[in-house]
């Protein structure tokens, strides 16, 4: 026999607000969390602690794992330095971020 308790459906609720490009506040019936990132890589901080999700956009495939607070601080510092560098030399930062792309055209 099938254990009906384990196979019962349930309703979920989630509402997401974008406060800046790539920064979101997520509300659900289980709590509040925040997400930073976009397609392919997202860092989420909520009741389960900091998590990183890496995925292949458009495929539905992703990998999610907890990360340390020290790594989050390092990522925020790297993003801040890149943002500051982009403010002063946008062409150089663009070139560094896209150095791996083939130049077919």
C-alpha positions in Angstrom: 0.0 0.0 0.0 1.0 3.6 -0.6 1.6 5.8 2.4 -0.9 8.6 1.7 0.7 11.0 4.1 3.9 11.1 2.2 2.2 11.6 -1.2 -0.3 14.3 -0.3 -0.1 17.6 -2.2 0.2 20.9 -0.6 -0.1 24.6 -1.6 3.0 26.8 -1.8 3.2 30.6 -1.7 6.0 32.8 -2.8 6.2 36.4 -3.8 9.4 38.0 -5.0 10.2 41.7 -5.1 13.2 43.1 -7.1 14.8 46.0 -5.3 17.8 46.4 -7.6 18.9 44.6 -10.7 20.0 41.1 -9.5 18.8 41.7 -5.9 15.5 40.3 -4.7 13.5 39.9 -1.5 11.6 36.7 -1.4 8.5 36.2 0.8 6.9 32.8 1.5 4.7 31.2 4.1 7.9 29.8 5.8 9.8 33.1 6.0 11.7 35.9 4.3 15.0 35.5 2.3 17.1 37.6 0.0 18.7 36.6 -3.3 21.6 38.1 -5.2 22.5 37.0 -8.7 20.8 35.9 -11.9 20.5 33.2 -14.4 23.2 30.6 -13.8 24.4 31.6 -10.3 22.4 32.9 -7.3 23.3 33.4 -3.6 20.4 33.1 -1.3 20.3 34.0 2.5 17.3 32.8 4.4 16.4 30.6 7.4 18.5 27.7 6.2 21.6 29.9 6.1 23.5 31.1 3.0 23.1 28.9 -0.1 24.5 29.1 -3.6 22.7 27.8 -6.6 24.5 27.1 -9.8 22.5 26.2 -12.9 22.4 25.9 -16.6 19.9 28.5 -17.8 17.0 27.1 -19.9 17.6 23.5 -18.9 16.1 23.2 -15.4 19.3 21.7 -14.2 20.9 23.2 -11.1 23.0 22.4 -8.1 22.4 23.9 -4.7 24.8 23.8 -1.7 25.4 25.7 1.5 28.3 28.2 1.6 30.2 29.9 4.4 29.6 33.5 5.5 33.3 34.2 4.8 32.8 33.2 1.1 29.8 35.5 0.9 31.8 38.4 2.3 34.6 37.7 -0.2 32.1 37.7 -3.1 30.5 41.0 -2.0 34.0 42.6 -1.8 34.9 41.3 -5.2 31.6 42.7 -6.6 32.2 46.0 -4.9 35.7 46.3 -6.4 34.5 45.3 -9.8 31.7 47.9 -9.6 34.0 50.6 -8.5 36.5 49.7 -11.3 33.6 49.7 -13.8 32.7 53.3 -12.7 36.2 54.5 -13.5 37.1 52.3 -16.5 34.1 50.5 -18.0 35.8 49.5 -21.2 38.7 47.8 -19.4 36.3 45.9 -17.0 34.2 44.8 -20.0 37.3 43.5 -21.7 38.4 41.6 -18.6 35.0 40.1 -18.1 34.7 38.9 -21.7 38.3 37.9 -22.5 37.2 34.2 -22.9 34.5 34.9 -25.6 35.5 34.1 -29.2 35.8 37.1 -31.5 34.1 35.8 -34.6 32.7 39.1 -35.8 
